[in-house]
Amino acid sequence: MPFTVLDAKTALVIIDLQKGILSFPMAHPAGPVLANAGRLARAFRKKGCPIVLVNVAGGAPGRTDAGPMKFTPPSDWLEIVPELDPQASDIRVTKMQWGAFYGTPLDLQLRRHGVTQVVLCGIATSIGVESTARDAYERGYNVSLVVDAMTDMKPEAHENSLAHIFPRLGETGTTDAVLALLEKASG
């Protein structure tokens, strides 16, 4: 279903668009994802809407069939990409697991700003974005997912989230659709 409306108190939540994550191969070129996320960030800032920049500094400790990640992160692993033009007014959240809510102050920060809707984008579609969307939905936020401002490491995982998971958690659409609604809602 396409986007229908943006609530009066909507926040843009950008997941894991950090230098370390972008060092991995992606299903789609990162350039357009970064450009669209940057367009969203500029427009949300211009309208005075909260921007949340999420990065990931670790992983959950449980055992998995995939096993632990075996690599040494580069020194700039946590740095948010310059395409987002991070500002002092942005809310910063560093997570240690897939979703941006568990174990972080994200929910508290959003509620302090009166936020009722989150617009999500970032990497990876089936991991960080999907986990955050699930948590936002379960916490009662309206969820919008910007499909041309996200990608995954695996095309089939990206497509599964878009086709089967996201329609149950919120509304999906494009960067241009969000920008049009943002302009319309804000006058």
BELGI-V446586 format. One record per residue. N is the residue number from 1. PSI is psi in radians with two decimals (* if undefined). Layout:
N/PSI
N/PSI
This chain:
1/2.37
2/2.88
3/2.49
4/-0.68
5/2.74
6/2.29
7/2.79
8/-0.56
9/1.51
10/2.42
11/2.55
12/2.16
13/2.00
14/2.08
15/2.09
16/0.53
17/1.32
18/2.74
19/-0.70
20/-0.79
21/-0.68
22/-0.06
23/-0.21
24/2.66
25/2.47
26/2.80
27/-0.54
28/2.70
29/2.39
30/-0.47
31/-0.95
32/-0.59
33/-0.83
34/-0.72
35/-0.77
36/-0.73
37/-0.68
38/-0.73
39/-0.76
40/-0.81
41/-0.79
42/-0.77
43/-0.74
44/-0.72
45/-0.76
46/-0.61
47/0.00
48/0.36
49/2.58
50/2.45
51/2.28
52/2.12
53/1.99
54/2.37
55/2.86
56/2.29
57/0.03
58/-2.77
59/2.78
60/2.59
61/-0.12
62/2.76
63/2.53
64/2.82
65/-0.56
66/-0.34
67/3.06
68/2.67
69/2.32
70/1.46
71/2.81
72/2.07
73/2.54
74/2.82
75/-0.46
76/0.34
77/-0.82
78/-0.20
79/2.22
80/2.45
81/2.53
82/-0.39
83/-0.37
84/-0.15
85/1.07
86/2.41
87/2.73
88/-0.50
89/-0.23
90/2.51
91/2.27
92/2.32
93/2.16
94/2.17
95/2.82
96/0.19
97/-2.98
98/-0.91
99/2.64
100/-0.09
101/-0.82
102/2.18
103/0.24
104/2.93
105/0.28
106/-0.89
107/-0.80
108/-0.79
109/-0.78
110/-0.77
111/-0.64
112/-0.53
113/0.01
114/0.33
115/2.34
116/-0.19
117/2.48
118/2.41
119/2.11
120/2.48
121/2.97
122/-2.75
123/2.45
124/2.48
125/-0.89
126/-0.09
127/-1.50
128/-0.78
129/-0.86
130/-0.76
131/-0.73
132/-0.69
133/-0.75
134/-0.83
135/-0.72
136/-0.80
137/-0.80
138/-0.39
139/0.02
140/0.16
141/2.57
142/2.39
143/2.26
144/2.35
145/2.10
146/1.72
147/-0.43
148/0.15
149/0.56
150/2.74
151/3.09
152/3.01
153/-0.36
154/2.19
155/-0.69
156/-0.56
157/-0.76
158/-0.89
159/-0.66
160/-0.78
161/-0.82
162/-0.75
163/-0.61
164/-0.51
165/-0.93
166/-0.68
167/-0.34
168/-0.19
169/-0.37
170/-2.70
171/2.53
172/2.65
173/-2.91
174/2.93
175/-0.82
176/-0.66
177/-0.71
178/-0.77
179/-0.68
180/-0.75
181/-0.67
182/-0.77
183/-0.75
184/-0.78
185/-0.52
186/0.05
187/*
